[in-house]
Amino acid sequence: GLHVSISAQISANFYPRPMPPDSPPDAFAWDPNLEMFMRTVGNWPDRVDNLYFLYMFVLRALSKAKPTLQLLDYSTGDVSEDALTKAEVDRLLDARLVCTETFNETLMFQGSSNKAEILSQMRSKFFNISLLMDCLSCEKCRLW
């Protein structure tokens, strides 16, 4: 899911061509790249399913962490930036999708005879993802 998400984000904000030499330094030419999206994500139903599951997983995590996230001090050192950050976090946490129960994680392993093994594998995968994220230098991928 993480790789698919990063591929989808890169496809959505793709820098397709060089800017003309006389362009101002702050000019941007970021455009969606549908061909790249289809090649890396859209033509692969299992990848789309993984992306959907990751999206639901993140929404559920935000829902469960909402009380803690609302209490955090989002201090950037700039009062106006602090207020904007807090307002954006509150807006995200109050979004309808975050407030909707996307799935019930307590049912994930119900009826499974090897629940402990599956949980152990999941912990291992999350630990490996954390290690990977620690060594990434790309801030866009690291932010995710």
N, C-alpha and C positions, 0 to 999 in steps of 0.2 A: 504494500500500500504506500509506503513512504517513497519508494522510487517512482511509482506511478504518479503520485501527487507532485513530486518535483518536476517530472516530465511534463505534466499538464500545466504547471505554473510557468515553466520555461516556454512552452508552446503559446501560452496566453500573452506573454510579455517578451516577444522575440525581437531581437535587433537585426532586422533582415538585410540592411544595406548600409554602406558607408554614407555618411553625410557629406554634402558638397563642401569643398574646402572653405568657401566663404560663409558657411553657416556659423551663427553665434555659438559660443562654447556650451551654452546651456540648452541647445536645440536637441530634441529627442526624436527618434524615429522608431519607437517601440510599437510593434503591431502583432496581433494574433497570427499564428502560423498554423492554419488548419491542416495543411499537408503533414507537418511534423506531428501534430496532435494525433492524426489518424494513424500515422506510421508507428508511433510509440505507445499510444493508448487506445484510441477509438476503435481500431480494427481488432482488438483483443478483448473479447467478452470477460475473460478471467481478470484482466487488469481493471476493467471498468467495475467489476464486482468488488475487487480489492479496494478501489478508490471509494466506492460507496460505503463499504464496511469501515474504512478509515474515517470517513466523514462522520458516520454515525457514532463511532468510537470517540472521536474528539468532541462531538456535541454532548455525549453522555458524560465525558470527563469534565467539560465545562459546567454542566448542570450540577454534578456532584461537588465541584470545587467552588461553585458560586458564592456560598457564604464566606469562605476564606478570601476569595479574590475581591469581594466587595469591601473587606476590612483592610486590605493592604494599602500601604502608603506608597503612592506612585510618585516619588520625588525625583525630579530630573535636575533640580537646582534652578529651574526657571519657573516662577510662579504661574505664568500664563500657560506654559507647556504642561505643568502639573495638572492644572484644571482641565485642559484639553484631553490629556491622557486619561484622567479619571472619568471624564464624560464619555469618552470612547469605550472604555472598559465597561462602564455601566450600560451603555447602549448595546454593546455586544451581549452582555449577560442578561439583558431584558428582552433580547430578540426572541421571537416566538419559537424558533427552532430549538433554542437552548432550553426553553421552558417546557418543551414537549418531550415526553419520554420516548427516546428513539428506539431503545431496546432494553430488555431486562436482563442484565448480565448474570443474575442469579440462575437463569434458565439455560445459560450457555452449555453447561456440562451435565445437566440433568439427564439421568438415564445412561450416562457414560460409565463404563466399568473401570476406566483408567484415568479418572479425574485428576489424581495426584500427579501422574506422569504428564498429562497435558498442561497442567498448571506449571509444572517444573520447566517444561519446554517453553512456555510463554514467558516465564521470568527470564530464562536464558536469552530468548530473542530480544526482549526489551533491554536487557543488560548489554547485549551486543550492539543494539541500535544506539544506546547511550555512549558506548565507547566510540562508535563510528562518528557520532555527532561531535564528540570532544575533539576529534582530529580534523574535522572539516575546516577549511579556511574560507569557503564561500559563505558570506553572511546570509545570503538569501536562503540557502539550504539549511544553514545552522539555525536560522530563525524558526524554520518549520519544526 
